[in-house]
Each structure stands twice: as structure tokens, then as C-alpha cells.
């Protein structure tokens, strides 16, 4: 019998497990495959160091700027090397294993090769999680059950707290880690917004290694085939300028869905259950970045779970404090702003964004406003909207 059973040992689950284990509670951390690399660009904000100062000692690639391109390649660039802390870009296999090991060192017990399939119930109450393993079915009993196993989570649906994702409320992305000589600025991550509802990216991982990908968004999923979008992106003449060689070594490739409309507030908690990370929509509606927000959700859920265990009350009334947690409320609010910004940016086949970046190329005040919009969640001013529409 465990105090907490967590399904999913990615950033959200691992952080949650660490927080709870450090308080002395018994935690089972169950994972489908610890050697699986989640398809992801791997960009991580410097805000992650608040939760993992240990990352400063690791050899993850440092980033100190971003470049944003419209569909017709107007550009805005923002270097922050002498302004704020560096960010990092990571290979998810290495990163996830690093923070998972921190949770294990804190006392969480990892059970690998365990695919969560259902809840164990007694007297109509959830008392544990059932998994499928190479050796057969296993059962893990806990007072609190935390769902952190991503968008495809079977458990999230079985809680009855949320429905199946609809194609119009997700993003679809395909990316690859590649290696070879290139013309990339190794300090800069680049986003390439498309004329359809979607974007591409190129994130350096070192001198010769990089992550390149492309995705479709919301109703754009119905209008553009993902494989076609990816092929078109990596073969565009503008993109090819970064890659002078005829061929590049492909280290890995993958495709994945991701939440695109922010946090699903109604599904965050129930009696003795919490939902965190991608499973609850903790992914930025503009950039698709979800590592930091997932860690924040795992940290908050861990603290609330500890409080509930201390007071002997694991009901929804007790666990609703997770939704009310200040950092969770902030993420929910910021993501709502970003959803409205996304709709605006992609109007008229991306012409609004194109006009914004064109204005920014010759007007520093517009440039600063756009940077604030992308990096600080500030909505565009009425004055900027009027200039664009005129």
C-alpha cells in the first residue's frame, strides 16, 4: 500500500513524486517505458532552474535568444544573453531520465514497463491502479492517485472528469533529431509560423546536432496532412539555407499530439485523484512548450497531496486546492490569453502576424510589444491592432 501512486514518470509525474517522497510519504511511480523518447522540440525556459538547480551543472545546450518568422519570412529576433538567464534545449530522453532519477533519489519507487490500464475500485471508490507488464497484470494501491501519463492516458478518461480530445482542440507535430554541419546560430531557437494554422521550428542541440519539426494546429489539422507539412517545411529553400549539406544523419524521428487550448480546468481533480501535465492540458497554446508548466503542475499537485495526506482528507473538497494553487491559476490565466493571441495571429492565412513583424522591423516600440506578447503573455494593444487592421 502506497500513500500516492503516480501513473507517468515524465516531467510532471517525476516532479510530483519527488515533492511527495521528500516529505517522507511512500510513492509508487509507474512508467510505460523509461527508455522512450517523447517527440518534442525540447526547449526549456530558464524558469526550470527554480525547480531543478541541478540542471545548471549538466551539459544541456544553452540558449540565449529566439527568432520568430511569419509565413512570408518577416523576422523578429530577441537575444537575451546580457538581459536574463539562459534557457536550455534538451534531448527528452536524457532530460526525462535525469529528473526521474532525482525523484528516485528522493525515495520514490520506480516501476518501469508498466502500462496503466484501469483503476482498481472497491465499493465504487478508486483504491489503486492496474497495469499491464511483460510478466502480466500488476496492481498498485494508494490513498491518492495521480494521472501524469500524457494525452493518451486511459486513466484520465476513466475518471469521468474529461472527455476524449477532439481533433480541433489539439496540435499534431512531427520532429527529428539530426546531425551534420549547418549554418544555425547555436544560441538561438527559431520558430517559423506558417500560412496555414501551424508552425515549424529549428532548435540547436550542439555544434552539429539539432531538433527540427513542424506541426498543425486546431482546425488546421483537418486542412493539412502532417507528413506533407513536415516534408514541405524541411525542404523549403529558405529553410535549406541553414543546411548546406545534401544529406544529414537522422538520429531519431517521431510524431505526437499535444493539447492546444490550454489547461482543462474542469478535469484537474476529483475524489483522491489529481490530473497533471499533458493529460490536463499544461502546454502553451502558442509555442507548444509544456515542460516547465508540467513541472509546475507536478510540483503543485505534490504539495497539495502532501497537505491532504497530513490532514487525512483526500476528497475532492481537499484536492481542489490544486486548481486554486497560485501558480496553477497563473498558468490557466496566461494560457487563456495565448489562445486568443493564436486566433489573431493566424487570421487571413497568417497576415496579421506578417504585418506585425513587418512593423517591428522598422519600429522598435512595436518590436518590444511583440516580444512581450510572445514571452510575457501580454495581449497586443488596441493601437497595434488598429495599425495592423488598417
Secondary structure, DSSP 8 states (H G I E B T S, - for coil): -EEEEEE--SHHHHHHHHHHHHTT--EEEE-S-TT-------EE-GGGGGT-GGGGGS--EEE-EEEEE-TT--EEEEE-TTTS--EEE--HHHHHHHHHHHHHHHT-EEE-S-EEEEEEEETTEEEEEEEEETTEEEEEEEEEEEE-S-TT-HHHHHTTSS----GGGEEEEEEEEEES-----TTEEEEEE-SSSEEEEEEE-SSSEEEEEEEEETTHHHHS-HHHHHHHHHT-HHHHTT--SS--EEEEEEEEEEE-S---GGGSEETTEEE-GGGGT-S-TTT---HHHHHHHHHHHHHHHHHHHHHT--SHHHHTHHHHSHHHHHHHHHHHHHHHHHHHHTHHHHHHHHHHHHHHTT-HHHHHHHHHHHHH-----HHHHHHHH-
